[in-house]
Amino acid sequence: MRTSLDGLYFAGGVLAAGFMVAILLIIVGQMVTRWTGIAFPGSTDYAGYCMAAASFLAFPYALNAGSHIRVTLVLSRLGSYQRAGEIWCMAIGTILACYFAWYAVRAVYWSHFLGDISQGQDELPLWIPQLSMAFGGVLLAIAFMDNLISLIITGRDNIEAEKLRDAGH
Amino acid sequence: MNELALTGIFLFVLFLLLGSGVWVGLALLGVAVVGMELFTSRPAGDAMITTIWSSSSSWSLTALPLFIWMGEILFRTRLSEDMFKGLAPWLARLPGGLLHTNIVGCTVFAAVSGSSAATLTTVGKMAIPELRRREYPEHMVIGTLAGAATLGLMIPPSLILIVYGVTINESITQLFIAGILPGLVLASMFMAYVAIRSFVKPDERPVAEPRMTFAQKVAMSRFLIPVLLLIAVVIGSMYLGFATATEAAAFGVIGALVLAASQGSLSFQTFLESLMGATRTSAMIALILAGAAFLTLSMGFTGLPRAVAEFISELNLSRTELLIALMVFYIIVGCFLDGISSVVLTMAVVEPMIRQAGIDVIWFGIFIVVVVEMAQITPPIGFNLFVLQGMTNHDIGYIARAAIPMFLIMVVMVFLLIAFPSIATFLPSSLSG
């Protein structure tokens, strides 16, 4: 169970990394086509979709890698109440992640149902790129629930200690 | 309930969620939901998804992961050694000696990296042990490094300027170009401080380095040529209008890969590590931006930005007074939040304020970077301090004290920017294309 969940989050991260490479390729492609005069309609939209996918799909992976930042000033001074504080944060995180996942899935459903088309030059049905948001949202909700349950039962979450150099400061 | 009480609840939830340690991006999202529920009858969930989707899939944001990736690749190369070896011969004879390698090294690396933490680690990794071995005063080694690393966010590329530009819908290229001169001015002030101090306290002067001939110096610094070329390509392509910020970032990633490969430090392993590291950092910032985009929408419904802007304009502050007030405000905010979070969290309120006051938003971007960076070298929350703590095992208080002179120099920089706005606005206004 533990390994399969961790594998799932990591898979999200790998997929996100793939989309990051895709951003690079699209942008290079865009420059090459501009110089050679070939049309590449919708390239900026595709790059944007890849950007969204590279972000959303990596949320749970980044969470467990300790990359997401938080203010631990109070939390680290709670002493014996620290665990209660951790549970509070994780519970709030779970609620918000579930809320987000629910509406993200709903948005994809409605985009598909109404046949929404992108307003950019790509003219792609919107539900396709929005899938990354729904998948990422659901995965993040699962990751938070997973962490919350681990924290309550075993007293420890699955988040690695914060990697400072990782943070984009 | 009246408006004031609702605003009170809104702010209380903001401080509660952020302060209790909820992850910043999610905390902003949560506050935004509460704000929507309190102030408008619009369905909060659907508004959230629409806003977050359009901000997360924005084209101008794609510069962010690419610049992060570029820094991650270069971090895993031999650049840090090459930089010290290449810079030391030129700087050794200056008053203050090799302490200047900290500053010039940070300046050079800042031009290929968008983050001050990455700049700090890359330069410090090599410079700290080398300077210690030569018995430079420890507080100077650490202080100059802490201060100069803040250039990472000022000299383009800069993650915080991308975030700022995306948040207020201004040209990232213009912001990047605007950061060049102030970055160089700040670097020269740091260097001047090191030089002056070496005259005031001659007993701190370490043993002089052996003399080298010009040819030897050039031979030592030949390793710096690739990185200088990379800088020229990335910044030059933007300045000359060949490329947008995103395209320059793509050049940067490819250039960094070529540089790493030519040094023989590019393996499949390091390629994957750099890619995954960049994915994590980019996701971290994306979550904050997603939360902030929704909070900005929600904040609009609360009427808070308008009220604050009106309140400020009724105070009839002069431009200088307003900016000093903002400086103090951001230093306080920066005591609790990191740079990117403080910018995105406050822009919804601050943007209308500065636009109304007629302050140039490109200039303000540079101003805010200096101010927010000052907060990164002051306790209790200063990321540069944390990184240095991890690298040197000194306690935060010692590092913060060592950085005080740099902090004061940055205060001087803020006043220079206020007195001579053209330091920041001259280059972007001459931008071609």
Interface residues (C-beta under 8 A of the other chain):
Chain A: G13 V14 A16 A17 M20 V21 I23 L24 I27 V28 Q30 M31 T44 D45 A47 G48 Y49 C50 M51 A52 A54 S55 F56 A58 F59 Y61 A62 L63 A65 S67 H68 I69 R70 V71 T72 L73 V74 L75 G85 E86 W88 C89 I92 G93 L96 A97 Y99 F100 W102 Y103 A104 R106 A107 P129 Q130 M133 L164 R165 D166 A167 G168 H169
Chain B: L17 L18 G19 S20 G21 V22 W23 V24 G25 L26 A27 L29 G30 V33 G45 D46 M48 I49 T50 I52 W53 S56 S57 S58 W59 L61 T62 P65 L66 I68 W69 G114 S115 S116 A117 A118 T121 L153 L159 A243 T246 E247 A249 A250 V253 I254 L275 M276 G277 A278 T279 R280 T281 S282 A283 M284 I285 A286 L287 I288 A290 F336 L337 D338 G339 I340 S341 Q376 P380 I381 F383 N384 F386 V387 G390
